[in-house]
Amino acid sequence: MSKLGSWLMFAATVGTVSLAATTLLGAGSAPKVKVDTGKLQGKSDGTIDSFLGIPYAAPPMGDLRWKPPARPAKWKGARKATEFGSRCMQTRVFDDMIFRDPGISEDCLYLNVWTPAKRSGKLPVMVWVYGGGFVAGATSEPRQDGTNLAKDGVVVVSMNYRLGIFGFLAHPDLARESGRNSSGNYGLLDQVAALEWVKRNIAAFGGDPGNVTIFGESAGSFSVSELMASPLAKGLFHRAIGESGAAFASQGLPMPTLAESSEAGAKFATDALGARSLAELRALPAQKVLETAAATKTIRFAPNVDGYFLPEAVPAIFAAGKQSDVPLLAGWNMDEAGSAAANAQDGQVAKLKETAQKDFGDKADEFLKHYSGENDAQAERVLKDYAGDHFIAFSTWKWLEAQKSTGKSPVYRYRFDMPHPTDPKRPPNAGAYHSAEIEFVFGTLDSENWIIWRPEDHTLSEQMRQYWSNFARTGDPNGSSLPKWPAYDGATGWQTMHLNAELKAEKDAHRDRYVFLDSVWGK
């Protein structure tokens, strides 16, 4: 029988059977555990045990392409878990992504676990969702390595999930086949399957399945907001952290309806791929599907309101109080759309006024009350702020407000302000750019060894690791050795923790901006 046949037979016969995952006492230095599909042999540096490339779902290939993830097959003997699994199908999109895996493949649904080598009791679990616009990314990036974060007494998990057309193709025939009149969002269903795997198996690694924090950046942060909204993910996590992004605005990454996505997907399948049936679509070589999708600029394969993973739009679910009501920590970076130049170009005041008129029409004057710049230098900074708000900051603010409005769990807000050191791979004066906080959260500054990091960078990284792991442990980022981080609410003046060389919590000085944007974009 082929491997695919074995996988399909396993998925059909195993069903919901779950074996208790137990720790194995293995001889030698290689750590061993047993999960519900077999034994794993990882590696250890004496402080942290690592288990890499663990299959959490069957390879979504052949007849499993564009289907919800199926249970993985069991194996015999001890499976080596010392190398990252292949990343999901993608093209080279972002120059700052560096991978340590074998390359792209449809066989990509693998996760990794980092856990303290000496552990007792139940440790909090942190499940990372990488960013990349839902078209790129993988768990093997050095800046997202969980080794150093696990040293703060948490179990760190990261998973690959399907991307682009493989993760988010919607099509009328797929909806009919599903039996739920739903299609697309396979990448998000992968994330749910990984969380289900964590619930079944994380105790084997010393983790507490009753204390799971999901955290992610950019598209990963969008995913966290969507997981909070999805009924399929309820009970699988207990805290949430979002770094730059949420599914709350028509700007940035708009979310279409199932009908809109299906119409576009069907047209792409016939016109671009020449496939008129699901069988023909699934028979196409993965590389051809990838290259054709990458070359087409008229459609974006990303999450939709599919009626299953998302019964309604994310804002509507939160407005009705139907989200997972868990503690939320979220924020964004000061220079999401780029930092202002040291010497501003002439004409920035005029450009600001043009932008106000173009984007807000008869509300241009009101916009300029909230985004005012009296000279070119100020106007350039304000334009950068507005671009960052439009790109990703406003949607993150809206998420915080939505949870605060209908949820009862505490909310914490931050802004990452630390200007990045000189980096030959980035423009001068890059500032606190989009994604710059990732290596601080994971304590992986040294993974970018071409940068001369400053002592204050290492100090901030340690502090952020503590805030994040404290939050995972208790739902509150505060700790005795850290400056006080107030909850985000009206009673405290909507205070925001500014993450910089000097940690400082301050009242939100720009709340009026976001209230104004909400009065326009919220409609």
HUVENTA-V532118 format. One record per residue. N is the residue number from 0. PHI is phi in whole degrees, 0 to 359 (NA if undefined). PSI is psi in whole degrees, 0 to 359 (999 if undefined). NEAR is the number of other ideal C-beta (glycine too) atoms within 12 Angstrom. Layout:
n=N phi=PHI psi=PSI near=NEAR
n=N phi=PHI psi=PSI near=NEAR
//
This chain:
n=0 phi=NA psi=141 near=10
n=1 phi=292 psi=164 near=13
n=2 phi=299 psi=320 near=19
n=3 phi=297 psi=319 near=23
n=4 phi=298 psi=321 near=16
n=5 phi=295 psi=317 near=21
n=6 phi=299 psi=315 near=33
n=7 phi=294 psi=319 near=25
n=8 phi=296 psi=320 near=18
n=9 phi=297 psi=314 near=28
n=10 phi=299 psi=326 near=29
n=11 phi=282 psi=329 near=16
n=12 phi=262 psi=329 near=15
n=13 phi=287 psi=319 near=21
n=14 phi=61 psi=234 near=10
n=15 phi=259 psi=15 near=11
n=16 phi=296 psi=132 near=14
n=17 phi=228 psi=125 near=18
n=18 phi=269 psi=146 near=19
n=19 phi=293 psi=130 near=15
n=20 phi=271 psi=127 near=29
n=21 phi=231 psi=152 near=18
n=22 phi=283 psi=134 near=27
n=23 phi=260 psi=139 near=23
n=24 phi=268 psi=93 near=11
n=25 phi=269 psi=149 near=19
n=26 phi=282 psi=153 near=10
n=27 phi=83 psi=189 near=13
n=28 phi=269 psi=347 near=14
n=29 phi=283 psi=116 near=25
n=30 phi=290 psi=145 near=39
n=31 phi=229 psi=143 near=30
n=32 phi=221 psi=166 near=38
n=33 phi=239 psi=126 near=30
n=34 phi=247 psi=183 near=40
n=35 phi=288 psi=353 near=33
n=36 phi=247 psi=357 near=32
n=37 phi=148 psi=186 near=27
n=38 phi=271 psi=147 near=29
n=39 phi=235 psi=141 near=41
n=40 phi=240 psi=114 near=31
n=41 phi=260 psi=209 near=36
n=42 phi=219 psi=162 near=29
n=43 phi=215 psi=145 near=27
n=44 phi=259 psi=11 near=19
n=45 phi=94 psi=337 near=15
n=46 phi=251 psi=316 near=20
n=47 phi=236 psi=132 near=34
n=48 phi=268 psi=135 near=41
n=49 phi=239 psi=135 near=40
n=50 phi=234 psi=111 near=50
n=51 phi=246 psi=152 near=39
n=52 phi=65 psi=44 near=37
n=53 phi=271 psi=123 near=44
n=54 phi=289 psi=124 near=41
n=55 phi=253 psi=354 near=46
n=56 phi=206 psi=162 near=42
n=57 phi=292 psi=150 near=37
n=58 phi=303 psi=124 near=39
n=59 phi=279 psi=66 near=42
n=60 phi=240 psi=164 near=33
n=61 phi=58 psi=235 near=26
n=62 phi=291 psi=346 near=23
n=63 phi=268 psi=357 near=32
n=64 phi=294 psi=133 near=38
n=65 phi=61 psi=42 near=41
n=66 phi=229 psi=157 near=37
n=67 phi=303 psi=151 near=36
n=68 phi=298 psi=139 near=41
n=69 phi=258 psi=160 near=34
n=70 phi=300 psi=145 near=33
n=71 phi=284 psi=160 near=38
n=72 phi=284 psi=153 near=31
n=73 phi=283 psi=161 near=24
n=74 phi=227 psi=162 near=23
n=75 phi=256 psi=150 near=10
n=76 phi=75 psi=186 near=12
n=77 phi=269 psi=120 near=23
n=78 phi=275 psi=130 near=28
n=79 phi=291 psi=131 near=22
n=80 phi=234 psi=60 near=37
n=81 phi=240 psi=359 near=23
n=82 phi=226 psi=148 near=22
n=83 phi=293 psi=145 near=32
n=84 phi=284 psi=165 near=39
n=85 phi=301 psi=148 near=29
n=86 phi=277 psi=157 near=41
n=87 phi=289 psi=160 near=46
n=88 phi=305 psi=128 near=43
n=89 phi=192 psi=158 near=41
n=90 phi=260 psi=175 near=26
n=91 phi=283 psi=106 near=19
n=92 phi=251 psi=315 near=22
n=93 phi=242 psi=124 near=23
n=94 phi=293 psi=337 near=11
n=95 phi=275 psi=2 near=31
n=96 phi=270 psi=122 near=30
n=97 phi=241 psi=131 near=25
n=98 phi=242 psi=152 near=30
n=99 phi=237 psi=35 near=24
n=100 phi=240 psi=175 near=29
n=101 phi=291 psi=345 near=18
n=102 phi=128 psi=191 near=20
n=103 phi=277 psi=149 near=32
n=104 phi=193 psi=153 near=27
n=105 phi=291 psi=332 near=37
n=106 phi=279 psi=86 near=33
n=107 phi=222 psi=3 near=44
n=108 phi=274 psi=78 near=46
n=109 phi=236 psi=152 near=43
n=110 phi=229 psi=170 near=48
n=111 phi=228 psi=151 near=46
n=112 phi=227 psi=131 near=48
n=113 phi=242 psi=129 near=48
n=114 phi=215 psi=147 near=44
n=115 phi=304 psi=136 near=33
n=116 phi=295 psi=322 near=26
n=117 phi=255 psi=107 near=17
n=118 phi=222 psi=147 near=30
n=119 phi=215 psi=152 near=11
n=120 phi=72 psi=196 near=15
n=121 phi=253 psi=123 near=22
n=122 phi=264 psi=148 near=36
n=123 phi=297 psi=149 near=39
n=124 phi=245 psi=135 near=46
n=125 phi=239 psi=117 near=46
n=126 phi=253 psi=115 near=51
n=127 phi=269 psi=138 near=49
n=128 phi=240 psi=114 near=48
n=129 phi=287 psi=159 near=48
n=130 phi=263 psi=183 near=40
n=131 phi=138 psi=25 near=42
n=132 phi=66 psi=18 near=36
n=133 phi=64 psi=16 near=44
n=134 phi=234 psi=348 near=37
n=135 phi=208 psi=167 near=36
n=136 phi=121 psi=161 near=47
n=137 phi=192 psi=162 near=47
n=138 phi=285 psi=348 near=47
n=139 phi=276 psi=2 near=34
n=140 phi=297 psi=132 near=35
n=141 phi=302 psi=326 near=27
n=142 phi=289 psi=347 near=39
n=143 phi=250 psi=18 near=46
n=144 phi=291 psi=135 near=37
n=145 phi=273 psi=2 near=45
n=146 phi=303 psi=306 near=34
n=147 phi=288 psi=325 near=35
n=148 phi=295 psi=323 near=44
n=149 phi=296 psi=336 near=43
n=150 phi=295 psi=345 near=30
n=151 phi=273 psi=16 near=35
n=152 phi=82 psi=32 near=34
n=153 phi=232 psi=159 near=46
n=154 phi=263 psi=124 near=47
n=155 phi=254 psi=132 near=50
n=156 phi=234 psi=140 near=47
n=157 phi=223 psi=146 near=49
n=158 phi=229 psi=145 near=49
n=159 phi=281 psi=147 near=52
n=160 phi=218 psi=152 near=52
n=161 phi=297 psi=146 near=51
n=162 phi=234 psi=164 near=44
n=163 phi=54 psi=220 near=41
n=164 phi=296 psi=330 near=45
n=165 phi=286 psi=333 near=43
n=166 phi=262 psi=342 near=48
n=167 phi=217 psi=20 near=46
n=168 phi=291 psi=125 near=50
n=169 phi=252 psi=144 near=43
n=170 phi=201 psi=140 near=41
n=171 phi=305 psi=321 near=26
n=172 phi=291 psi=326 near=25
n=173 phi=294 psi=322 near=35
n=174 phi=296 psi=317 near=29
n=175 phi=295 psi=319 near=16
n=176 phi=296 psi=329 near=22
n=177 phi=293 psi=334 near=27
n=178 phi=78 psi=2 near=12
n=179 phi=234 psi=6 near=21
n=180 phi=54 psi=48 near=20
n=181 phi=219 psi=143 near=34
n=182 phi=205 psi=166 near=43
n=183 phi=83 psi=184 near=50
n=184 phi=62 psi=24 near=49
n=185 phi=294 psi=327 near=46
n=186 phi=296 psi=324 near=51
n=187 phi=287 psi=325 near=48
n=188 phi=294 psi=328 near=41
n=189 phi=301 psi=317 near=43
n=190 phi=298 psi=321 near=49
n=191 phi=296 psi=317 near=37
n=192 phi=298 psi=322 near=38
n=193 phi=295 psi=319 near=45
n=194 phi=294 psi=324 near=42
n=195 phi=295 psi=321 near=34
n=196 phi=299 psi=317 near=40
n=197 phi=301 psi=315 near=45
n=198 phi=299 psi=321 near=32
n=199 phi=284 psi=328 near=28
n=200 phi=238 psi=345 near=39
n=201 phi=293 psi=338 near=44
n=202 phi=299 psi=332 near=33
n=203 phi=296 psi=337 near=39
n=204 phi=258 psi=10 near=45
n=205 phi=89 psi=5 near=35
n=206 phi=271 psi=156 near=41
n=207 phi=261 psi=108 near=29
n=208 phi=294 psi=349 near=31
n=209 phi=265 psi=6 near=19
n=210 phi=217 psi=78 near=34
n=211 phi=245 psi=129 near=42
n=212 phi=250 psi=127 near=46
n=213 phi=264 psi=137 near=47
n=214 phi=214 psi=147 near=50
n=215 phi=197 psi=168 near=47
n=216 phi=233 psi=141 near=45
n=217 phi=57 psi=242 near=41
n=218 phi=301 psi=331 near=43
n=219 phi=293 psi=325 near=47
n=220 phi=287 psi=320 near=50
n=221 phi=306 psi=315 near=43
n=222 phi=300 psi=319 near=54
n=223 phi=299 psi=317 near=48
n=224 phi=295 psi=324 near=51
n=225 phi=287 psi=323 near=52
n=226 phi=296 psi=322 near=50
n=227 phi=298 psi=326 near=52
n=228 phi=278 psi=334 near=45
n=229 phi=281 psi=131 near=38
n=230 phi=294 psi=338 near=22
n=231 phi=291 psi=336 near=31
n=232 phi=261 psi=358 near=38
n=233 phi=299 psi=134 near=22
n=234 phi=85 psi=352 near=20
n=235 phi=270 psi=348 near=33
n=236 phi=212 psi=164 near=45
n=237 phi=227 psi=353 near=35
n=238 phi=209 psi=160 near=43
n=239 phi=218 psi=139 near=47
n=240 phi=232 psi=128 near=51
n=241 phi=239 psi=125 near=51
n=242 phi=248 psi=98 near=51
n=243 phi=69 psi=77 near=48
n=244 phi=139 psi=146 near=46
n=245 phi=196 psi=156 near=48
n=246 phi=274 psi=64 near=47
n=247 phi=229 psi=14 near=45
n=248 phi=207 psi=152 near=35
n=249 phi=287 psi=343 near=21
n=250 phi=278 psi=169 near=30
n=251 phi=76 psi=268 near=36
n=252 phi=229 psi=84 near=36
n=253 phi=296 psi=150 near=23
n=254 phi=248 psi=113 near=39
n=255 phi=281 psi=170 near=28
n=256 phi=282 psi=168 near=22
n=257 phi=298 psi=319 near=35
n=258 phi=298 psi=316 near=22
n=259 phi=296 psi=314 near=21
n=260 phi=294 psi=319 near=36
n=261 phi=294 psi=318 near=33
n=262 phi=298 psi=315 near=22
n=263 phi=293 psi=320 near=32
n=264 phi=294 psi=319 near=40
n=265 phi=295 psi=319 near=31
n=266 phi=296 psi=318 near=22
n=267 phi=295 psi=319 near=31
n=268 phi=299 psi=317 near=36
n=269 phi=278 psi=313 near=19
n=270 phi=284 psi=317 near=16
n=271 phi=267 psi=321 near=27
n=272 phi=260 psi=347 near=32
n=273 phi=68 psi=25 near=16
n=274 phi=252 psi=129 near=29
n=275 phi=247 psi=9 near=17
n=276 phi=209 psi=162 near=20
n=277 phi=296 psi=324 near=29
n=278 phi=299 psi=317 near=16
n=279 phi=293 psi=321 near=18
n=280 phi=298 psi=316 near=36
n=281 phi=285 psi=342 near=29
n=282 phi=276 psi=346 near=19
n=283 phi=293 psi=141 near=30
n=284 phi=300 psi=139 near=18
n=285 phi=302 psi=322 near=32
n=286 phi=294 psi=324 near=18
n=287 phi=293 psi=316 near=20
n=288 phi=300 psi=315 near=36
n=289 phi=298 psi=309 near=32
n=290 phi=294 psi=322 near=21
n=291 phi=294 psi=316 near=29
n=292 phi=295 psi=320 near=35
n=293 phi=293 psi=329 near=26
n=294 phi=278 psi=348 near=16
n=295 phi=262 psi=122 near=22
n=296 phi=260 psi=3 near=10
n=297 phi=268 psi=355 near=14
n=298 phi=218 psi=140 near=33
n=299 phi=244 psi=124 near=31
n=300 phi=269 psi=106 near=41
n=301 phi=207 psi=177 near=39
n=302 phi=303 psi=151 near=48
n=303 phi=223 psi=167 near=44
n=304 phi=278 psi=89 near=34
n=305 phi=273 psi=351 near=43
n=306 phi=85 psi=355 near=26
n=307 phi=238 psi=289 near=29
n=308 phi=298 psi=317 near=41
n=309 phi=239 psi=101 near=40
n=310 phi=297 psi=330 near=24
n=311 phi=221 psi=176 near=26
n=312 phi=297 psi=149 near=30
n=313 phi=304 psi=313 near=41
n=314 phi=301 psi=323 near=35
n=315 phi=293 psi=322 near=20
n=316 phi=295 psi=316 near=34
n=317 phi=293 psi=319 near=33
n=318 phi=299 psi=328 near=22
n=319 phi=274 psi=359 near=19
n=320 phi=70 psi=27 near=19
n=321 phi=264 psi=1 near=23
n=322 phi=286 psi=166 near=40
n=323 phi=293 psi=116 near=35
n=324 phi=272 psi=87 near=29
n=325 phi=235 psi=158 near=36
n=326 phi=305 psi=139 near=35
n=327 phi=233 psi=131 near=48
n=328 phi=237 psi=122 near=46
n=329 phi=209 psi=160 near=50
n=330 phi=179 psi=196 near=45
n=331 phi=207 psi=180 near=44
n=332 phi=259 psi=152 near=42
n=333 phi=298 psi=325 near=35
n=334 phi=242 psi=53 near=35
n=335 phi=302 psi=328 near=40
n=336 phi=249 psi=17 near=31
n=337 phi=107 psi=150 near=28
n=338 phi=271 psi=152 near=31
n=339 phi=290 psi=144 near=30
n=340 phi=289 psi=155 near=22
n=341 phi=298 psi=321 near=14
n=342 phi=242 psi=101 near=12
n=343 phi=295 psi=145 near=24
n=344 phi=288 psi=155 near=16
n=345 phi=294 psi=152 near=14
n=346 phi=91 psi=9 near=16
n=347 phi=289 psi=327 near=27
n=348 phi=296 psi=315 near=26
n=349 phi=296 psi=321 near=18
n=350 phi=295 psi=322 near=24
n=351 phi=297 psi=317 near=35
n=352 phi=294 psi=323 near=23
n=353 phi=295 psi=318 near=18
n=354 phi=297 psi=318 near=28
n=355 phi=300 psi=315 near=30
n=356 phi=292 psi=318 near=18
n=357 phi=293 psi=316 near=14
n=358 phi=270 psi=337 near=26
n=359 phi=232 psi=355 near=26
n=360 phi=53 psi=240 near=13
n=361 phi=288 psi=355 near=11
n=362 phi=258 psi=14 near=21
n=363 phi=300 psi=317 near=21
n=364 phi=296 psi=322 near=16
n=365 phi=293 psi=320 near=22
n=366 phi=303 psi=316 near=33
n=367 phi=290 psi=342 near=26
n=368 phi=291 psi=329 near=18
n=369 phi=263 psi=338 near=29
n=370 phi=234 psi=69 near=38
n=371 phi=261 psi=142 near=24
n=372 phi=217 psi=119 near=30
n=373 phi=274 psi=341 near=15
n=374 phi=223 psi=175 near=18
n=375 phi=297 psi=322 near=22
n=376 phi=295 psi=315 near=21
n=377 phi=295 psi=318 near=19
n=378 phi=296 psi=323 near=31
n=379 phi=295 psi=317 near=33
n=380 phi=298 psi=318 near=31
n=381 phi=294 psi=320 near=34
n=382 phi=298 psi=320 near=37
n=383 phi=295 psi=318 near=37
n=384 phi=299 psi=315 near=37
n=385 phi=295 psi=319 near=38
n=386 phi=299 psi=320 near=28
n=387 phi=293 psi=322 near=40
n=388 phi=297 psi=315 near=37
n=389 phi=296 psi=319 near=30
n=390 phi=291 psi=309 near=28
n=391 phi=205 psi=336 near=41
n=392 phi=290 psi=317 near=45
n=393 phi=299 psi=318 near=38
n=394 phi=297 psi=325 near=42
n=395 phi=290 psi=319 near=49
n=396 phi=300 psi=317 near=45
n=397 phi=296 psi=324 near=36
n=398 phi=297 psi=312 near=48
n=399 phi=302 psi=315 near=43
n=400 phi=295 psi=320 near=34
n=401 phi=295 psi=316 near=37
n=402 phi=294 psi=321 near=43
n=403 phi=294 psi=328 near=30
n=404 phi=286 psi=316 near=24
n=405 phi=246 psi=351 near=24
n=406 phi=261 psi=164 near=29
n=407 phi=249 psi=350 near=17
n=408 phi=280 psi=155 near=26
n=409 phi=293 psi=152 near=29
n=410 phi=233 psi=139 near=43
n=411 phi=229 psi=140 near=40
n=412 phi=235 psi=145 near=42
n=413 phi=225 psi=164 near=47
n=414 phi=225 psi=127 near=38
n=415 phi=274 psi=112 near=43
n=416 phi=250 psi=358 near=31
n=417 phi=292 psi=115 near=37
n=418 phi=295 psi=136 near=28
n=419 phi=289 psi=142 near=39
n=420 phi=297 psi=168 near=29
n=421 phi=303 psi=127 near=19
n=422 phi=230 psi=115 near=25
n=423 phi=298 psi=344 near=13
n=424 phi=270 psi=358 near=18
n=425 phi=231 psi=161 near=25
n=426 phi=298 psi=153 near=16
n=427 phi=301 psi=149 near=18
n=428 phi=58 psi=47 near=23
n=429 phi=291 psi=335 near=30
n=430 phi=72 psi=206 near=32
n=431 phi=268 psi=78 near=39
n=432 phi=281 psi=170 near=35
n=433 phi=301 psi=125 near=39
n=434 phi=87 psi=357 near=42
n=435 phi=295 psi=340 near=42
n=436 phi=278 psi=346 near=46
n=437 phi=303 psi=309 near=44
n=438 phi=292 psi=339 near=38
n=439 phi=287 psi=317 near=42
n=440 phi=296 psi=318 near=49
n=441 phi=272 psi=353 near=41
n=442 phi=66 psi=38 near=38
n=443 phi=243 psi=34 near=33
n=444 phi=304 psi=322 near=36
n=445 phi=290 psi=349 near=20
n=446 phi=291 psi=339 near=25
n=447 phi=256 psi=74 near=30
n=448 phi=283 psi=1 near=14
n=449 phi=272 psi=355 near=16
n=450 phi=257 psi=138 near=24
n=451 phi=270 psi=99 near=16
n=452 phi=282 psi=146 near=25
n=453 phi=266 psi=158 near=17
n=454 phi=305 psi=322 near=13
n=455 phi=293 psi=334 near=21
n=456 phi=294 psi=314 near=32
n=457 phi=295 psi=323 near=24
n=458 phi=295 psi=313 near=24
n=459 phi=297 psi=319 near=38
n=460 phi=301 psi=316 near=36
n=461 phi=297 psi=319 near=27
n=462 phi=294 psi=319 near=34
n=463 phi=293 psi=320 near=43
n=464 phi=303 psi=318 near=38
n=465 phi=292 psi=316 near=33
n=466 phi=301 psi=312 near=39
n=467 phi=295 psi=315 near=50
n=468 phi=289 psi=326 near=41
n=469 phi=300 psi=316 near=31
n=470 phi=297 psi=318 near=43
n=471 phi=297 psi=326 near=43
n=472 phi=285 psi=318 near=30
n=473 phi=231 psi=350 near=23
n=474 phi=84 psi=10 near=28
n=475 phi=221 psi=124 near=25
n=476 phi=287 psi=348 near=41
n=477 phi=287 psi=149 near=26
n=478 phi=208 psi=162 near=24
n=479 phi=298 psi=331 near=8
n=480 phi=265 psi=7 near=14
n=481 phi=242 psi=149 near=25
n=482 phi=302 psi=146 near=23
n=483 phi=298 psi=131 near=19
n=484 phi=249 psi=102 near=34
n=485 phi=290 psi=153 near=27
n=486 phi=295 psi=155 near=30
n=487 phi=270 psi=104 near=39
n=488 phi=198 psi=169 near=24
n=489 phi=296 psi=330 near=16
n=490 phi=295 psi=333 near=11
n=491 phi=258 psi=6 near=22
n=492 phi=79 psi=27 near=17
n=493 phi=54 psi=53 near=28
n=494 phi=291 psi=145 near=29
n=495 phi=238 psi=134 near=39
n=496 phi=276 psi=119 near=38
n=497 phi=269 psi=116 near=28
n=498 phi=267 psi=105 near=44
n=499 phi=209 psi=189 near=31
n=500 phi=302 psi=329 near=22
n=501 phi=243 psi=116 near=16
n=502 phi=289 psi=132 near=30
n=503 phi=208 psi=127 near=19
n=504 phi=266 psi=129 near=30
n=505 phi=224 psi=153 near=26
n=506 phi=297 psi=147 near=20
n=507 phi=294 psi=111 near=28
n=508 phi=278 psi=350 near=16
n=509 phi=235 psi=25 near=27
n=510 phi=301 psi=325 near=23
n=511 phi=299 psi=328 near=18
n=512 phi=301 psi=310 near=29
n=513 phi=287 psi=326 near=36
n=514 phi=297 psi=319 near=21
n=515 phi=296 psi=311 near=28
n=516 phi=301 psi=322 near=35
n=517 phi=294 psi=327 near=27
n=518 phi=294 psi=337 near=17
n=519 phi=259 psi=304 near=26
n=520 phi=284 psi=332 near=27
n=521 phi=294 psi=343 near=21
n=522 phi=275 psi=999 near=10
//
